[in-house]
Amino acid sequence: MTDLLADSLDRALESAFTRRIPQSAQAQMRYLVKQLKGTRAAAQALGVSQRTVERYVAGRLKRPRKDLRARLEGEVKKRWQPQVRAKARRRAASSDGLVVSTRARFGFTAAPGTTDDARVRDITQALPPQWAERLFTAREQGADERQLQQIAADGLAQMYFRANDSRARGLGVEFTDVEHIRIDL
């Protein structure tokens, strides 16, 4: 299972960046070496030899393979502008909340005699700050995709299906077969 929700949370925080990440492989490698305080740690993070890292830093290698380029960019993005990322997270968790746009299968558990057939829906819903806090906290604590989806399902159930608990009390929502999900701050 791919980590659609976890990746979307990361992209939402990356949207708050005030500067672009370094563009060349040499600049990205230098940044990573500086952040990890050495070529050995950078090599371990990327799964390459220390010598390969040294060659990129020196500029003797310039164009990494596609898989290494993706890992290098991912490692740089993880460490890029941590204060900006933290500020965006705090703002979402305290005042702004977030917006979830998804296409997924939603099924329901409700009183007998009501429809509970799952069907695919396109939903765009603003979630209040407490749901943003729950999602970001779970992500930081290493929650897997299923756990993150459950938190998102609970938030969508409360805000979209139960209209902030003003109707359909007790309606349980199942969130499966996620085709896409996008989170915006």
C-alpha positions in Angstrom: 0.0 0.0 0.0 1.3 3.4 -0.9 1.3 6.1 1.7 -1.1 8.5 -0.1 -2.2 10.3 3.1 1.3 10.5 4.6 2.8 11.8 1.4 -0.1 14.3 1.0 0.6 15.7 4.5 4.3 16.1 3.7 3.4 17.9 0.4 1.0 20.2 2.3 3.9 21.3 4.6 6.2 21.7 1.6 3.8 24.1 0.0 4.7 26.5 2.9 8.3 26.7 1.8 9.5 30.3 1.1 12.5 29.2 -1.0 13.0 26.5 -3.5 15.2 23.6 -2.5 18.6 23.5 -4.2 18.3 22.4 -7.8 21.5 20.8 -8.9 22.6 17.4 -7.6 25.8 19.0 -6.3 24.0 21.7 -4.3 21.5 19.1 -2.9 24.3 16.8 -1.9 26.3 19.6 -0.2 23.1 20.6 1.7 22.5 17.0 2.8 26.2 16.6 3.9 26.0 19.8 5.9 22.7 18.8 7.5 23.8 15.3 8.4 27.3 16.5 9.4 29.3 14.3 7.1 29.6 12.3 3.9 29.3 8.9 5.7 25.9 9.8 7.2 24.7 11.2 3.9 25.8 8.0 2.1 23.9 5.9 4.6 20.7 8.0 4.2 20.9 7.7 0.4 22.0 4.1 0.3 25.2 4.8 -1.7 28.9 4.7 -1.0 30.7 7.5 0.8 32.9 7.9 -2.2 29.9 8.5 -4.5 28.7 11.3 -2.1 32.2 12.8 -2.2 32.2 12.8 -6.0 28.9 14.7 -6.1 30.1 17.2 -3.6 33.3 17.8 -5.6 31.3 18.1 -8.8 32.8 15.1 -10.6 29.4 13.5 -10.8 26.6 15.7 -11.9 23.6 13.6 -13.0 22.3 11.0 -10.6 20.3 8.0 -11.7 16.6 8.4 -11.5 16.2 6.5 -8.3 19.1 8.3 -6.6 17.8 11.6 -7.8 14.4 10.9 -6.2 16.0 9.7 -2.9 18.3 12.8 -2.8 15.4 15.2 -3.4 13.3 13.4 -0.8 16.0 13.6 1.8 16.6 17.3 1.1 12.9 18.1 1.3 12.6 16.3 4.6 15.2 18.7 6.1 14.5 21.9 4.1 13.2 24.9 6.1 12.3 23.1 9.3 11.1 26.3 11.0 8.8 27.2 8.1 7.4 23.7 8.1 6.9 23.8 11.9 5.2 27.2 11.7 2.8 26.0 9.0 2.0 22.9 11.1 1.3 25.0 14.2 -0.9 27.3 12.3 -3.0 24.5 10.8 -3.3 22.8 14.2 -4.2 25.9 16.1 -6.3 28.2 13.9 -6.5 27.4 10.1 -7.2 23.6 9.9 -6.8 22.0 6.6 -8.7 21.0 3.5 -9.0 17.4 2.4 -9.9 16.6 -1.3 -10.3 12.9 -2.0 -11.9 10.4 -4.3 -12.5 7.2 -2.3 -15.1 4.6 -1.4 -17.2 5.5 1.5 -19.4 3.0 3.3 -21.5 3.5 6.4 -22.7 1.7 9.5 -26.0 3.0 10.7 -29.4 1.9 12.0 -31.1 -1.1 10.4 -33.2 -0.2 7.3 -30.8 2.6 6.1 -28.5 2.3 3.1 -25.0 1.3 4.0 -23.7 0.4 0.5 -20.3 1.7 -0.1 -19.8 4.0 -3.2 -17.1 6.1 -4.6 -17.4 9.8 -3.8 -15.5 12.9 -4.6 -15.3 15.0 -1.4 -13.6 18.3 -0.7 -14.0 19.3 3.0 -12.4 21.7 5.4 -11.4 20.1 8.6 -11.0 22.2 11.8 -7.7 22.5 13.6 -8.2 19.6 16.0 -8.2 17.2 13.0 -5.1 18.8 11.6 -3.4 18.3 14.9 -4.4 14.7 15.2 -3.2 13.9 11.6 0.2 15.7 12.1 0.8 14.2 15.5 0.0 10.7 14.3 2.3 11.2 11.3 5.2 12.4 13.5 4.7 9.4 15.8 5.0 7.0 12.9 1.4 6.0 12.3 0.9 3.8 9.3 -1.4 4.7 6.4 -4.3 2.8 7.8 -4.2 4.7 11.0 -3.9 8.0 9.2 -6.9 7.0 7.0 -8.9 6.3 10.1 -8.3 9.7 11.5 -9.2 11.3 8.2 -12.4 9.1 8.0 -13.4 10.2 11.5 -12.8 13.9 10.5 -14.8 13.6 7.3 -17.5 11.7 9.1 -17.9 14.4 11.6 -17.7 17.4 9.3 -19.1 16.2 6.0 -21.5 13.3 6.7 -22.7 14.4 10.2 -22.4 18.2 9.6 -20.4 18.7 12.7 -22.6 16.3 14.6 -25.8 18.3 13.9 -27.4 15.4 12.0 -27.0 11.6 11.4 -25.7 11.0 15.0 -24.0 7.7 15.4 -23.2 7.3 11.7 -19.9 5.4 11.3 -17.9 6.0 8.1 -15.6 3.5 6.3 -12.9 5.2 4.1 -11.4 2.6 1.7 -10.1 2.3 -1.9 -8.6 5.7 -1.9 -7.9 6.7 -5.5 -6.4 10.1 -4.7 -6.1 12.4 -1.7 -4.8 15.9 -1.5 -4.4 18.0 1.7 -4.0 21.7 1.5 -3.2 24.1 4.4 
